[in-house]
Structures are given as C-alpha cells and as structure tokens.
Amino acid sequence: MLFSSLIAAALPLLFASAAPSASSYGSNQPFFYKGFDLSSVKIEEDGGAVYKDTQRGNATRPVEDILGDGGMNTVRLRLWVDPKAPYDGGYYESYGLNYTLPLAKRFHAKGYKIYLDYHFSDYWADPSKQATPEEWPTTLQPLAATLRHYVSSTLKSFSDAGVDLAMVSLGNEIRHGMLWPLGEVDVDTNPSSLVANFTNLATLWSAARNGVRDAVFAGHGHPQVMIHIDDGWNLTLQETWFGALVGTGKVHKSDWDIFGFSFYPFYGTAATLANLKTSLNTLASKYGKPLHVVETDWPAICTGADAPELSEPSIPASIPGQIEWVHDIISVVKQVPKGLGQGVNYWEPVWLNNTGLGSACEDAILFSADWSQYPKVVGYSRNSVNMFL
C-alpha cells in the first residue's frame, strides 16, 4: 500500500524563502498560522496551468511565491490513503503519499510551515462521506491497529524526507465520525446514548493519536495534533461533540493540541462572525487550547438564481469582499483570550478549474482564470492574494 513506501532522500534546503519566521510576530506572541490549502497545485501544473503575478508585470512565478509575498506562512496539504481511478472519471487519482509528499518537500524547502490533513479514506472525507479505505479491515480492533500503523508509517516517511510537520489533523471534518460505518457518529442522537454512540470513533481516533506517539517516540518529528470538525460557529455542536468524545473515557483533553474548525458563508446564514466569536471564546475558556479556522473562503463572484444567501450580507461578493471576510475572521480569531486564537487557512485558492470550491457561487479563488488558450490555462493573481498582509 502507498503508506508503506518510504522516501529515503531529502531535498536540500533552497535559499529562497517567501515565508516569514516565527520571530517576525514578536517574541512574546504565539506564532499565528496564515495558511492556504494548496493540495491541488500539482494537478493544476501537470495540466498546463501557469500563474502570473499581476503585481510584478504578469511575471510567471511559482504560486507559493505569489502567496508568500501576500503573507502566507503555512501550507495545508491533504493526504488520502490509496486513491485510485475511476473516481470522478479518474481525475482524482491523486493526494496519496506519492503525490502529497513531494509537494510538502517543495513548500517546506521554502520555509513554510506544513499542516498535514489526514482524510483516512481513499477519497474525499467530509461530513457527508467518510468511507473506510477499500483494503483496510472491517472490524474494530484490526481497523484501529491498521490506522495506528498507517499514521506512524506516513509520519516516518515525511520525517525521512526531511519534512518537519508543524501540525497534523487526525481526520477531516469528522462531525459525523470517520472510517464509516464503524466510526460513524450521530451528534443528534438521544443524549442518554450519545457517549455510547461515540465509543467506536473514540477508539479509532485514539489509535490514530497513538500512531503519532509511536512516530514521535521513534524520533520522527513532533507535530501538534488537531481535531477538525465543521461549523465552527455552532457552539451547541462543538460543546456536544467534544463532550461526547471525552465522555467515552477513551480520548482525554490532553490528547489533542489544537481545535480546527471549518467556517464557510455559503451553507447557512447562522455562520456569522458573531457566532464564531462566541463559539471560539467559549471553547477557549473551557478547554484552554489553541483554536484555528482551518477552512474558509469567500466568493469574488456569486450571482444567478442558484446563488446562496451569504451569512454576512454586508460583505460584498467581490475581490475586496474576500479580503474583508478573511480580515474579519483573523480579527475574531486573534481576539480569543490568552492568545489562544492562532491560525486561519483559506481553502484551495488556486484551483483554476474548480473556481466555485464546492459552493453554488461561481468563483471563490484568488486568481482570475484565462482559458482562451485551452487546454492551457493562465491564472492572474487578484489583489486578494494579499489577504494575509
């Protein structure tokens, strides 16, 4: 399987670096992660995409250099277990270790923090789907053992390749659990059976956490461990979910380092900045752990009959609106007491052939796509690439 392949040779460090050092944020302040998910960059580049820096006379540049000049210091990359065709007509035969590891080496060599997002699936994992990898066991204890080994072995591969991972998310948007059907949960179940409902998930997540411990014990880095669920604005969900997980007795508050939340404006008008502030501040007070908004985006264009109602209607669907939305989120995150608000990530800003990014809006990326020379595509940077300055 892909996770058993070891990459022996590490890239030498490159001299050019667009990423600021932690010291640039002040010696008394925690490092603030300003990140973009760039998982699909290589797919775009392999398909002939090039990126132009409009602030440098439309010079062709690596996209991470353009975004780095705009304040990016972190790159988020997803990892699938054993992706294979014919998912989506073969388009998504990617994001496995042999795809993600070279990208991580590339960005790490330029000084960026690397945040690895485990999907624990051969395909997309999100609240609507969390399929167990096809070749993995289908009973609980063997599945947990396989998961533990997978995590430790992949972390070893990154370490052997010279990539020092800053953060790892053990699962992606796992509100409904992971590794279905064994690890599926229903947060809306009867309160009297809620903890029992979470027991399998807690067993599996704990196995993944032990995989990190195994890798650290063996000298393969020491990444911070994140739990990532969606709807970061929904305090009832967050308190119920984490209360049930800890209530199993199999996962303890000390087992994870960071809360990671998705916060999108497209999927419900309750996803307001005020509700996000309430949720983050309450969780910070209760758990005393750092919190990140690890997925968000905002439309540059959102018109037509199918256009969703955005959760902050005073912010325009426009390039300036993209900047305003992210600046507002950063303000909410940074005001969390005791410096516990420590990061914001924008999702897939350079995906030129997927500009809606899963929403019903036409365009939420940070580059204007020119398809006039199809199949070649050129992405021209918008002013919103500077949203982290």
Secondary structure, DSSP 8 states (H G I E B T S, - for coil): -GGG----------S---S--GGGG-TTS---EEEEE-TTHHHHHHTT-EEEEGGGTTEE--HHHHHHHTT--EEEEEE-SS--TTGGGGTT---SHHHHHHHHHHHHHTT-EEEEEE--SSS--BTTB-B--TTS-SSHHHHHHHHHHHHHHHHHHHHHTT--EEEEEESSS-TTBSSBTTTB--TTS-GGGHHHHTHHHHHHHHHHHHHHHHHHHTTS---EEEEEES-TT-HHHHHHHHHHHHHTSSS-GGG-SEEEEE--SSS-TT--HHHHHHHHHHHHHHH---EEEEE----SB--STT----SSTTS-SSHHHHHHHHHHHHHHHHTSGGGTEEEEEE--TT-TT-TTTTSSSSB-SSEEEE-TTTT--EEEE-GGGGTT-
